[in-house]
């Protein structure tokens, strides 16, 4: 996936989270429910790369679960 394509996909994920602040799902769920709903047709690999980009930036949290795929959600902001 080209770098700018990954950025665009990451932005679409963040827009979804802006509108659905309590949303949390697996990468496959993000692809199926968050992005296909918007008309996107990205591969699961592209979605996983965009999610990892957002995790590295601190915008999205990855919740690990034993023997299950991780869940992604909006990262909580520290209290001031």
PyMOL commands that set and color helices and strands:
alter all, ss='L'
color gray80, all
select helices_A, chain A and resi 3-19+27-38+44-57
alter helices_A, ss='H'
color red, helices_A
select strands_A, chain A and resi 24-25+60-65+68-74
alter strands_A, ss='S'
color yellow, strands_A
deselect
rebuild
show_as cartoon
